[in-house]
Amino acid sequence: MRTILFVLFISWCINAGAQSIKGKVVDENTREPLEAALITSNQKQTLTDKNGDFTLSNVSTQDSLKVSFIGYTTKIIAATYLNNQESIPLERGTVDLKDIVISTNVNSISTTRTLSNIDLNMKPARSAQDLLRLVPGLFIAQQVGGGKAEQIFLRGFDADHGTDVNISVDDMPVNLVSQAHGQGWADLHYLIPETVGSYDFGKGPYYANKGDFCTAGFVNYNTINVLQNNMVKVEAGQFNTARAVAMVNLLSNKAKDRGRSAYVAGEALYTNGPFDYKQHFKRYNLFGKFNTEIGSNSKLTATLSTFTSTWRASGEIPNRAVSEGYIPDRFGVLDSGQGGATNKTIANVKLTTSLKNNFTLENQAYYLHTYFQLFTNFTFYYVDPINGDEFNQHEVRDMFGYSGKLSRQSVFNNAVLNSSAGIGFRYDHTHPSWLAHSLDGDSLLNYLQLGIVKEANVNAYIDETLETGKWLFNVGLRADYFNFYYLSTAPASDSAAAIYDGLKTSQGKAGINPKINIQYTLNNQVQLYVKTGKGFHSNDARVVIGNEGYQVLPSAYGADLGINWKPLPHLYINAALWYIYLQQEFTYGSDYGDESVEPGGKTVRKGIDFSARYQVTKWLYGDANVNLAKPRALDAPKGKDYIEGAPTFTSTAGLYFKFKDGLNGGISYRYMHDRPANADYSLIAKGYFLTDLTANYTKKNYEIGLSIENLFNTTWDETEIEYITRLKNEPAPVDELSYTAGVPFFAKLKFSVFF
């Protein structure tokens, strides 16, 4: 072990003088770097990094290079071309799966880059929610309607609103710690889907640069640096739905040639939704991005965005509400005071600098200010038969953060070593945060929780990846320290005040998380991999303080055994057997009252993931994803060890077409199998099978399109959750499922202009 560490240390200081060739691959129009472009020469191959740079060892100047990237036209050049050229420009073209070659490369360690590139090219997202659905096996549900963050399902996890899925945009965290409604709250409604240029994802806790909430996996979206063209889009559909988007370059092409660009994007949305009680859901987004080169070695990227949203909600409805006549149909409402409002302002700045001796330094700083207000009623008149059980959750938050990364590539005769080290800091100050008993979505009757939350996280990691021959070895180590502070300011008469009476207001905890990943590439068609690692999710500060520091950072231990396979030139398959052990299942149990501070128990999940992408013809593509999981609680007897809401079988598939004359679109399905709604499976959350259709006619200067969700008008429920509820004038409460009705047939037209 000491010998390995010594070799890794020396690699930072010594770069063997093996013959190699270097270059950069960029988009021909925008001049932006292309990450994960494939460079091949005489059986040797490599992928570009996030800056578009590559190094290919043992290449003669007489050799030729084949440069390819999904969605671009392949180019073949002489190696001598790079002597006088700063970059290799690629022209946008059609997707051709024949160009995909399975490679031993550091950029393939996630094994998902190929899938994400194909899917984003073939399935443009219609909304921020569609961006999440691009991840194979990831399902979402809207519990209340409107602008509330979606419930997320992945790898046998009902991850609530983000507890076990790490989500980021431009490497800035989206998950909010100790959020008023849910730990790890990941609200992506502020992201304009047309601004997303690429995304990456990984399943399991195997990535040293990913920390809190990365147990089931992570998703990172990257916004476009330079617009291909200006665009104005309008959409209109059923349920009084209207949306407008505009994206405009602010600088000239001459500025782009000098490495400088800027654009602004705006979005406005209104819809009433399918509910009898009209949502009046309004959302406004404004986003701006600026890029500039500083000298010859540095690039600065800055983004500013602001977002605001308001809505009314019908909420979750007990199954008996329709049959017993409390509401006329499944789209009715029992408490008209439900709904919410939220806004968010974000600043994100990143400086990337190329240093001597193949070092690259990245520095990123970010700031977020957010306001959140939510009125909900799940149990109706169970707790308070007079005023009802409606409650209000509210917070105002400021978040500051910094991350730094130093990386280097060392090329030896028969090996490449990629080394990186990172540090980070994040501080969240929530002032105030409350849970209050409310009435009619307006007046507050009394506080159930009221206080100030301060949470800090300091982290550091090292990551080493050695490529040698057909092998790739990745070793990472991550360290995190958290400090949790919660000061209860609730009145002494409040029952919640007693929970924190006499307790310390601050708790700290550190954790070390190792990662080891190994790949073996038999040839350009078959690659095997093993992933292992330890991850974690942090607990809510109110839970940490209320439980006097018990289970502050519950750990997750995972392993994957997988294969990337190209059995045919136009067929790409990824499959994996996986296992995850979680030290503490984190659920609130109830949003109302003291139950929210009770910790859960140990759980285990195992399953199979399968994804396939197939190009039938030059214009027809197909995809299929099948995800099986067996989630179980370890602290419960057999038969009562089911995990409420955890998915066990999900699948998506589709056929997509792109003709040269501009016709494009597709038809797809998503399937969620029945799953347990309580621990003994006596209550069943029913599954669904939905079909969506899109059709577009796209030309250089305009696009006309139609999208239909739930093509066959299937009756389905987005969520089904067990609650003890009591409706008005009922003699006794009832323990049963409550549901949020899924969207029926929903057609929408769009018209876009490009200039």
N, C-alpha and C positions, 0 to 999 in steps of 0.2 A: 504493500500500500504506500509506503514512504517513497519507494522508487517511482511509482506512478505519479505521485504528487510532485516529486522533484522534476520529472520530465515535463509535466504541465507547466511548472513554474519557468523552466528554462525556455519553453516555447514562446513565452512572452518577450523574451530578450534576444532570441537568435532566429534569424530567418535564413534557412539554407538557400544557397544560390542555385537551386534547380532551375532549368530552363522553363520558362512559362510565358504565357501571353495574356495580356490584360485588355479589357474593353468594357464598354457600357452600352446597354440596349435601351432605346427610348422610343416613345410614340412619335411617328413622323410628323404628325400635325401639332401636338401639344408640346413636344420635346420633353415630356415627363418620363422618368425612368420606369421600366417594366420589371417588376419583381417576379422571380420564378420563371423567366424566359429560359429556354433550353438551348445550350450551345454544345454541338457535337462535332468531333473531329477524330477520324481513325479509331473508332471504338471508345474514345475518351469523351467524357461529357461532364457538364456542370450546369448549375442553375445560377441566375443572377440573384443578388441580394436585394434588399429593399431600396437601395440606391441605384439599382440597375447594373451594378458592377459585377464583373466576373473575372476569375483567374483560372486558366486552363494550363495545367503543367505538361511538360514533355511534348510540346507542339512545335513542329518545324515551321519556319516561315514559308515553306513550299506547300504546306498543307492548306486545305480549304476548310471553312467553318460553315456549319449549317445552324442557322439561328431561327427558332420557332417559338411561338407563344399562342396560346388558345385565343381565338378570335382575331388573329393577325395573319397576314400572308407570309409564309416561310421565305427566308432569304438565304442564299448561298454566296459566300464571299471568300476571297483569298485571305489567308492570315496576314499577308503583307498590307492588306487594306487598313489595318489598325495602326500602321506606322505613321500615317499622316491624317488620320481621322480621330476625332474625339469620341465619337459614338457611332452606333449602328442603328439607324432608324428603321422601324417596322411600320408597314401600312396596315390599317385595319382591314379585315377581310371576314371570311366566313369561318365558323368553327369546324375543324376537321380533327376528329379523334385519332386519325392515323398519325398525327404529329406527336401524340403523347408517348413519351418513352419513360419507363420506370427507371429512376436514377438513384444512385447512392450519393446523397448530397445533404448538407446541413439544412437546406431550406425545405427538404422533404420530411423532416423529422416529425412534423404534425400529421403527415400522410393524408391531409385533407385539402391541401392547396389545389390539387387537380380538380377535385369535386367542386370547390367553391368557384373556381374560374369557369368551369363548364356551366354551372347552374346560373351564375349571374349573367352570362352571355345569353343563355337560352330562356331564362325566366325573369325578365325585368320585374322588380317589385312594384306593386301598386300602392303600398302603404308601408309605414314603419313596421307594422305587424307582419306583413309579407316578408320583410327582411329577416325576421326571426324564423319564419317558416322555411327559409332556404336551407337551414341547417338540417341535414338528414336525421330524423328521429325526434326533432324538437317540435312540440305542439304547444299551442297557447290557447287561453280561454279568457273571455272578458266576464268577470263575475257580476258586475253591476251595470255596465254600459258607460258610454261616454269616454272621459279621459283618464280613467283609472288604469294604472299599470296592469298589464296582462298577467294572468297566472301562467306559469311555465312548467312544462312537463318534459323531462329528458332522462333517459337511461333508468327508468323505474323510479324516478324522483318526481313527486309533486313538489316542485321547488317554490311553491307559493309565488311570490312576486320577484324572486331572484335569489333566494337564500343559498342555493347550491349551484348557481350558474353565474360565472363571472362575465359581465358584459362591459364593453368599453367602446368608445368612439374616438378615433384618432389617438389611441392609447391613453385617453382620459377615462377614469372609471365612471360608469353610469350607476352602479349599485350604491344606494345610500344606506349607511350603517345607522342602526337605532332609529329608523324612520317611524313616524307616528303610526302608520298602519301596518308595516311589515318589514322585518329585517332583510336587508339586501334589496330593498325596493328598486326596481329597474324600469323606469318609465322612459320609453323611447319615442314618445309622441312628439318630442321636440326635433326629431331627426327627419329631414325632408328626404324621401327615398331617392329622388332624382339626383341628389348630391353625392350619393354613395358610389364610389368607383371600384371598390374591391372589399372583400371581407375574408377573414380567416377564422377558423374554429378548431377546437380540439376537444375530445371527450376524455374525461378522467382527470386525475390530479397529477399530471406528468410533466408540467412545464415550470421551470424555475422562475421565469419572469412573471408568472401569474400567482397571485397570493389569495387574498380573502375571497371566499365563495367559489373557488375553483375546485369543486368536488365532483359534480357530474360533468363539468366541462367549462369551456369559455367560448365567447364570441367577440371578435373585434371588427368594427367597421371602419373603413378609411374613406374619408370624403375626397372628392376630386380636387386636385390642385389647380388644374387648368381646364376650363370648359372647352369642349370640342366645338361648340357653337352656342349662340344665344338661343333661348327657348322661352316660349309662352304657351301654357297649356290650360285648357278649361275642361272640366268634367261635370256631368250632370246625370243624376240617376233617380231611382225610386226613393220614396220616403223623404222627399224634399232635400235630396242630397246635392250639394254643389261644392266644387273645389276649383281653385285657381292657383297656378304655380308659374313663377317667372324666374329665369336665371339669366343674368346679363354680365358679360365681361366688362370690366371697368378700365382696362388698359389696352393699348394697341398691340398689333403683331410685332412692331419694332421692340416694344418693351419685353415681349415674350422671348424674342431672339437674344435679349440681354439677360435672360434668366429671371425676369420679373413678371408677375401676373397678379391679378386681383379680380374677384367677381363677387356678386351678391345674389342671393336667392331668397325668394319669399313665397309663403304658402298661406292660403286662407281656406278654411273648411267649415261647412255647415251641414248638419243633418238632423232630422228628427228621429231617425231609426224606425224600426218596425213596430214599436210599442204604442199601446193606446195612449199612454201618458207621454206626450212628445218630449224628446230629449232636449231639444234646443241646444245641441252640442255645437259649440263654436271653438275653433282653434286657429291661432295665428302664429306663424313662424317667420323669423327673419334671421338669415345666416349670411355671414361674409367671411371670405378667406383671402389672405394676402401672402404671396411668396416672393422672396427676393434672394439673389445671391449676394453674399458679403465677401468681397475679395474673390480669390480663386478657389478657396477651400471650404467656405461655409455657406450654408443655406438656412434662411430664417423663414418659418411658417407661422402665421398668426391667424386665429379664427375668433370671431365674435358672434354670438347668437343670442336671441331672446325669443321667448315662447310664452304664450298665455292661452288658457283654456277654461271654459265653464260648461257645465252640463247638468241636466236633471236625470234621475235614474228611477226605473221601476223596481230595481233590487231583485233579490232572490225570493222566489215564491214557493211556499209549501205545496206539496203535491195535492193536498185536499182542497186548496183554495178555489179551484175551478169547479170540481165536482160538488162541493157543498154550497156553491153560489156566492162566494165572497167576492169574486171577480168574474166578469163575463167570459173571458178567454185567457189563454196562457200568456198573452202579452199585456195583461192587466197590471194594476198597481195596488198595493195595500197601504203603503205609506208614501204620500206624495211629497214628503219633505226631504227625500233622499236626493243626493247629487253632490257636486263638488266644484272646486275652482283651484287652479294651480298655475303658477308661472315660474319661469326659470331664466336666468341670465348667466351666460358662460363666456369666459375668456380662456384661451388655450394658446400658448406660445411654445414653439420648439425650435431649437438651434442645433443643426447637425454640422460637425466640423471634421474634415479629413486631416489627420495629423501625419507626422513623419512615421516611417517604419510600419506602414499599413495599419495604423491605429485610426479608429473612428470614434468620435466623442459626440454623444447626444445629451442635450439638456432640455428638459421640458418643465414648464411651470403652468399651473392652471388655477382657476378660481370659479366658484359657482355660488350663486345666491338663488334660493328657491323659497317659494311660499306654497303651502299646501293646506287645503281645507276639504274635508270629506264628511258628509252626513249619510249614515247607513243604519238600517234596522234589519237584523237577521232573525230576531226572536219575537218581535212585535209586542205582545202584552204578557210575556212570560215572567219577567223580573218585576215590572211595574204595571199592574193591571189597570191603573188609573190613567197615567200619562203615556204609557207605552215605553218601549225599550230603545227607541232611536238614540244613537250616540254620534258625537262629533269628534273627529280626530283632526288635529291642527298642528302645524309646525312652521317655523321660520328658521332657515338654515343658511349658514355661510360655510363654505368648504374651500380650503386652500391645499395645494399639493405641489410636490416637486418629484421628478424622477431623473436620474442620470444613468448613462450607460457608456462604458468604454469597451470597445470590441476590436479584435484583430484577427486577421487570417494569416497563418504561417504555412507556406508551401514547402514541402520536402520532396525528395525524389519520387517516392511512392505513396505519399500521404499528404493530407491537408488537415490542419488543426485550426478550428474556429473557436476562439476564446472570447468570452464576454463577462463583464462584471457590472453589477448595477446597484444603485442605492435609491431609496425613495422615502418620502415623508408625506403624510396626509393628516390634516386636522379638520374635524367637523365640529362646529359650534351651533347647536340648535337652541333657540331662545325665543319663545318658549316651545315646549312640546306638551300637548295635553290630549287626554281622553276624557270626554265630558258627556253626561247624560243630557240630551237635548230634546226639543219639542218642535215639530213642524218645520224642521230644517232652518231654524232661526234662533230661538231663545235657548240659553244654556241653563239647565236646572241645577246641576251640581257637577263638580269635577271628580272624576274617578282616578285620574292621574294628572298631575300638573308639576312641571319641573323644568330644569335646564340640563341639557346633555352636552358634554364635551368628550370627544373621543379622538385619540391620536394614535397613529400607526407609523412606526419607523421600521424600514425593512432593508435588506441587502441580499444579494445573491451572486453566485458564480456559476458559469455554465461553460462546459468544455465539450466540444464535439470533434471526434477524430474520424476522418475518412481515410481508409486504407484498403485498397483493392475492392473487394465486394462487401466489405464490412463498414459499418458506421456505429461508433460507440458514443453515447451522449451521457454525461454525468453532470448533475446539477445539485446545488445545495442552496436552500433559501432560509433566511432567518427573519423572523418578525417579532416586534414588540408592540403590544397594545396597552394603552392606558385608558381606562373607562372612568368617567365622572358623571354622577347623576345627583343633582340636588333637588329634592322634593320640596316644592313650595305650595303643596296642597293645604287647604285649611285643616286645622286640627280635627274638625268634625268629620272630615272625609275619611272613609274606611281605608282608602289607599295610603293615607298618611301613616297609618300604623305599620304598614309593611316596611317602611324605611326608617321608622323611629329607632334611634340608637345605632343604626348601621353606619359603617364607614361610607363616605361619599365617593371614594376613589379605590379602584382595584387595578393592578397591572399583571400582565402575563406575557411570557415570551415563548416562542416555539421554533423548532428547527425541522425543516422538511427536505429530505433527500429525494432525488429523482435519478433513475437509471433506465436508459432506453437503448435498445440494440436493434440494428437492422442488418439483414443479410440479403443482398441482391444477387439472385442466381444468374439473371440475364436481364435483357431489356423488357422481358415479359412477366417475370415473377420476382417478387420481393416479400420476404418474411420479416416480421418485427415482433419484438417483445417490449412492452412498456411497463414500468413499475414506478410507484411514487407515493409519497405521503402529502396530503393537502389538508385543508381545514376550512371551516366557516366560523366567523366570530359570532358571539352571542350578542343580543341586544343589551345595551348598557343598563337599562332598567332591570333586565333579568340578572345580569352580572352582579349588580349592587344588591338587588333583592335576595339573591341566593348566596351572598357573601363570597363571591369569587369562585363558586362551584361551576365546573365545566365552562371556562371562559372561552377556550379555543378548541372545541371538539375536533378531533382528527379524523381524517378519511384515508384509508389505505386501499390502493387499487392496483390492478394488473390487467393488461391486455395481451392477447396473443392473436396476431392478425396477419393478413396477407393482402398485398396489392398485386393484381393479376390482369394481364392483357392476353387472354387466350386467342383473341382475334384482333386484327388491326384496328377495327372500329368498336371494340368492346373493352370497357374498363370496369374492373370489379374491385371493391374493397370489402373485406369481411373481417370480423373480429369476435373472439370469445373474450368476455370481460367479467371482472369481479370487483366489487367495492364494499368495504366494511366501513361503517360510520359509527364513531364513538358515541354520538348523541344525535338522534333525530330531532330536528328543531321545528316545532310547530307551536303556534300560540294556543291552540286548543279552542280558545274563544276570544273574540275581540272585545267582549263585554265583561268587565269586572276583573277580579283577582286571578282568575285561571290563567291569564296571559303570562304569568311569571313561572309556570311550572315547566321544568325541563323534561325532555323525552328520554327514551332509552336507546340502547344499541340496536343497530340494524345491519342487515347484509343484503346485497343485491348481486345477482349474476345474470348474464344474458348473452345474446347474440345480436350483432349488428351486421346488416348486409346492405350494400349499395351497388347498383350497376348503372352504367351510362353506355348507351348503344346508339351509334349512328347508322340508321337503316339505309338511307341514301344521302346524297349531298344536301338534301333539303329537309330530311325527316330525322328527328332525334327522339330517343326514348329514355326515360329514367325510371328506376324503381328502388325503393328503400323499404326494408323490413326490419323491425326492431322488436326483439323479444326480451322480456325481463321478468325475473322472479324476486320481488322485494319481500323481505320478511323481517319482523321484529324478533330480536334474540332474547329479550327479557320477558316474553309472554309464552304461555303454553301453546302447543300445537293446536291448530284450529281456531285460535284467537290471536294469531300472530300476523295477520294481514295488516298492511299499511294503508290507511285510509287515503283514497284518491290516487294512489300510485299506479301509473300505467303499466300494463303487462304485455300488450301487443299493439303496436302501431305500424301503420304502413302508408306510404304515399307513392304514387306513380303517375306518369303522364306521357303524352306524345306531343311533340312540338315541331312546327314546320317553319321554314324560312325560305321563300322563293326569291329569285333574283329580281323579279318585277316589283317587289315590295310587300307582297302578301306574307304575313307571319302571324303566329299565334299558337294555340294549343288547347288540349283538354287534359284535365288531371283529376285525380281523386285524393282524398285523405281519409284515413280510416283509424278510428280509435275503438279498441275492443272494450267490452264490459270490464269494469274494475271494481274492487271492493270499496264500499263507502263507509264501512266500519270494521272493527278488528276481527269479528267472527264471520264476515262476509254474509251476514243476514240481510244487509241492505246493499243493493247493487247500483252503482252509477252506470247508467246505460251508455253503451258506445254509439257510434254513428258512422255513416258512410256518406261522404259529400262529394259532389262533382262540380268542378269549376271550368269555365270556358273563356278563352280570350281570342280575339281576332282583330288584326290591325292591317292597315295599308300604309306603308311607310315609304316616303320619297325623300329626296334631299332636303326639301324646304318645308315639308309638312307631314303630319301623320293623323289618320282617322282611326279610331279604335272602339271596340265594344268589349266589355267584360261582364261576365255573369257569374255570380257566386250562388252556390246551391242550385244548379241547373235544373234538377228534378224536383225542386220544392220539398225536400225531405223535412219531416218534423224531427227536430233534434234539440238537445240541450247542450249549451256551452259548458255549464258547470252543474254538478249535482253534489251537494254537501249535506251531511247529517246535522240537523239542529233540533233542539227541543224548542218548539214554538207554541205560542198560544195566541190565537186570533181573537179579535174583539168580541166579547160576550161569550166566548167559549168557556164551559165549566171547568175544564182541566187542560193542561198542556199535553202536547203530542210529540213523540220522538219519531221523526221521519225525515225523508229527504226534501230539501228545497232545491229549486233549479233556477237557472237563468235561461230563458228561451233563446235558442239559436236563430240566427238570421234566416228568413225564408228566401225564396227566389228573389235575387237582387241584381237588376241590370243597370249598367252605367255606360254612358257614351263619353268619348273624349276626343278633343281636337287640339293638335299641337302645331305650332309654327316654329321653324328653325331659321335663324338668320345670323 
